[in-house]
Amino acid sequence: MEDRHIILTYRLDRATILELCAQLEPDLISATCHPTGIPPLVQVLSVLHFLASGSFQTTVAIASGMSQHMFSNVLSRVLSALLKHMRSYIVFPQVEYLPTVKGDFYVLGHIPNIIGAIEGTHVTLVPPPRRSEQVYRNRNCYHSMNVQMVCLADQYISHVNAKFPGSVHDAYILRNSSIPYVMGQLQRHRVWLIGDSGYPNLSWLQTPVRNPRTWAEERYNEAHGRTRRVIERLFGLLKARFWCLHMTGGSLYYSPKKLCQIIVACCMLHNLALRRQVPFLQEDGPEGGLVAAVEPVDSEEEAAEEEVIDNRNNVIQQYFQ
């Protein structure tokens, strides 16, 4: 295969695929149990093709020379092997890298001390039957998982939480994730995340001013929007790179647990592609460019904002007057 066709089909280049296969090979060989099992490279390629194309299992299985049932087992096997390495693929910035991370964000909107943009995005699914159906119905009236992510200025994913159904609000997911603890440990370094108005304004989380009254507040909101837009671009890139996550590909027919594994695996592969500088080919996305991924704000939750605004006011007065 030509290099360009490899990236179009699998979203990774030849060298990166072989490196990934070598890393996963011990688990994939042991899982086959006998020498006539499916070679690890075929297992990895079939799963990458499935994630990239968003096709039905049967279609990918035929293209890979196996049955649908066999591909289902391969998918579970590769996901399990890949997720064992999650902590080496999705990493929050270490203290020694904070100055570089802050500098990259400052270029975007001239807001100081930002080390991550946080937001949630929805990935559609077919809900489990009967009673739990409503739990997965989000505010846009379709069934989904609400996935919280934090990214850096270069769209590297530093945190992902994919275990909450679509009806759960972003602010609730934040409170029940590891982010409050992690950011609490970093407070002596005076760093913040940046998020939309669906989140409370906390000592470590910068949100926009809802009703700006001064020129400084308007300038701050404009800078805030320029900075936070990086995570919206990330969602567009992620869903265009791995079409199985995009709504137009249809809902995924998997259990919520299996869907969460697929989402995290796509995030890991996205980071791997960035690390290895694998180019994203624009023609892979939908017509008109990358996918828009702007989530509406729940107005009922907005009223519950915590009044921790001193840090934000200090930033506005110091940098935007």
PESUL-V769411 format. One record per backbone hydrogen bond with DSSP energy under -1.0 kcal/mol. NH is the residue of the N-H (numbers start at 0). CO is the residue of the C=O. Records with the same first field share a line. If there is no record, write none. Layout:
# PESUL-V769411
NH=CO ; CO
This chain:
# PESUL-V769411
5=1
6=2
7=3
8=4
9=5
10=6
16=12
17=13
18=14
19=15
20=16
21=17
22=18
23=19
24=20
27=23
28=24
29=25
30=26
32=28
36=33
42=38
43=39
44=40
45=41
46=42
47=43
48=44
49=45
50=46
51=47
52=48
53=49
59=55
60=56
61=57
62=58
63=59
64=61
65=60
70=66
71=67
72=68
73=69
74=70
75=71
76=72
77=73
78=74
79=75
80=76
81=77
82=78
84=81
85=82
87=84
88=85
89=85
96=93
97=94
100=96
101=97
102=98
103=99
104=100
105=101
106=102
108=104
109=105
114=191
116=150
117=193
118=148
120=146
122=144
124=142
125=251
132=129
135=132
136=133
137=141
140=137
143=135
144=122
145=163
146=120
147=160
148=118
149=158
150=116
151=155
154=151
157=149
158=149
160=147
165=143
166=134
167=164
172=168
173=169
174=170
175=171
176=173
181=177
182=178
183=179
184=180
188=185
189=186
191=112
192=203
193=115
194=205
198=195
204=201
205=192
217=213
218=214
219=215
220=216
221=217
222=218
223=219
224=220
225=221
226=222
227=223
228=224
229=226
230=227
232=228
233=229
234=230
235=231
236=232
237=233
238=234
239=235
240=236
241=237
242=51
243=50
244=241
245=242
248=245
249=246
253=251
258=254
259=255
260=256
261=257
262=258
263=259
264=260
265=261
266=262
267=263
268=264
269=265
270=266
271=267
272=268
273=269
274=270
275=271
276=273
277=272
283=280
284=281
288=285
301=297
303=300
304=301
307=305
312=308
313=309
314=310
315=311
316=312
317=313
318=314
319=315
